[in-house]
């Protein structure tokens, strides 16, 4: 009986901190989505200086690696990735977001590569989906934490661990792409 009362005190003591941290993470993610999709973007012309091909080993041992994406670097310091296809021209026109300078559109004189973008929060990129999962997880976690019903210490630790893991994955995907 005494052990349960200390566990409840632990949850009560730390619940407000976790709610505050989850609210901050939600605000940051929503700020990123707002920057990428809502705020006006800036156009510029740039030159692709070099690129790196990302490969994935699929299939049997000894099979050829499959090209997953191409990561491009530009003269003005922008980076972006496209799914599978290569950009054939070096001279491109970029649109980038206002706050975080994320590349949102890529065009050349011949082609529009916007639908092939897989960097940052573009809908072709995996980071978009990880952030959506994190937002749903935070919403469910906040509903549990703000409810009047009591919950176990295990539930509290599950909320902390899963959301921390998802935050780590989102930050790591930001680093990669």
N, C-alpha and C positions, 0 to 999 in steps of 0.2 A: 504494500500500500504506500509506503514512504517513497519507494522508487518512482511510482507513477506521478506523485505530486511534484518531484523534482524535474521529471521529464516535461510535465506540463509547464512548469516555471521556465524551463529552458526554451520551450516553444514560444511562450508569451513574451519572454525577454528578447528573443531574436526575430520574431515575426515582423515587427515594424521595419527592421533593417532590410530584410529580404524583400518586403513589399516596396520599399524605397528604391532598392537596387534594380528590381525588375521593372519598375516604372521608368527609371533612367534608361535602361536598355531599350525599352519600348519606344521612348522618345527619340533615342539615337537612330533606331531602325526606321521609324516613321520620318525622321528628318532626311535620311538617306533616300527613301522612296520618294519623298516630296521633291528633293533636289533632282533626282533622276527623271521623274515622270511629269512633275507639275511646273516647276520653276522654268523660266525661259532659258534656252541654251544659247551659247555663243558659237558663231561660225569662224573657222579659220582655214587657211590652206597650209598644207604641211607636206613633208617628203618622208617616205618610209626609208629609214636608214638600214635597218636589218630586221630579221625575224628569226624566230626559233620554232621548230616543229615539235609538238608534243605527241608522243606515241604511246600506245597502250598494247601490252602483250595479251592477245586473246587467242584462244584456240589451243592446239597441242604444243608440246615442247618442241622448240626448234622452228616454229612458224614465224612468218614475217610479222614485225610489229605493224599495228594498224594506226594510221594517222588519226588523231583525235581533234587537234586544233592547231592553229598557227598563232603565235604571239608576236605582235608587231611592235616595233619601237620607232618613234618618229624623231625628226630633227629638233622639234620644239619640246621634246620631253614627254610626249603623250605615249601611253601604251594601251593596246587593246588586243583582243583575241577574236578570231573567227572560227566557226565550225568547219572543219575539214578543208574547205576551198581556199585557194591562195588568191591574194590580191595581185593582179598582174601588173598594174601601173605603180610607179613610185610616187607620182604627184597625186595627192588626194585632198579632199575637202572634208574636214572634221567638224562635227558639232559636239560640244562638251558642256557638261552641267555647270551651273553657276557656282555652287559652293565647293564641291569636292573634285571638280575638273574631270569627271568621269566621261569617257567618250560615249556618246549616245547615238551618233550617226556617222557613217563613213561612206563617202561617195568618191568616185573617180569620174573622169570625163565620159567613160564608156559604161560603167556599171555602178549600181547602188548595192553596197555590201551591208546595209543596215540590218537586214533580216538574218544575216549570218553572224552578227555579233554575239559573243557568249561571255563577255567580261562584265564585271560589276553586277548590277541588278537587271541586266537585260533578261527577257523572258526565255531566251535560249540557254542561259547560263545556269549552272547548278546553284550558285550563290543565291539567286532569286528564290529558289525552292527551299533552301535551308533557312533563309530568313522568314519565309512564310510559315514553315513548321515551327520555328522559334516563336513567332508572334502568337500562333495558336497555343503553343505550350505555355507561354506567359499568361495568356488570357485564362486558360484553365487553372493555372497555378494561382493567379490572383483571385479567381472566383473561390477557390478552396481556402486560401489564406484569409480572405475578407468575409467568409461565411461565419455565421454564428455557431455552427456545429463544430464540435471538437474533433481533432484528428490526431493520429498517432505520430510519434516521433519518426517512425519509419517513413510515413508519408511526407513529413517535413524534409527529411534527408533526400528522399526521391525527387522532390521539387527542386532542391538546391543542386543536386548532382546532375539531373537531366538538363536543366537550363544552363548550368555551367558548361556541360559538354557541348550543347548546341551553340553557345556563345563562342567557345573555342573553335568549333568547326567553321562558324561564320567568319571569324577573324582570320583563320588559316586560309579559307577560300579567298578572302580579300587579299591576303599576301600572295597567293598563287596566281590569281587572275587580276 
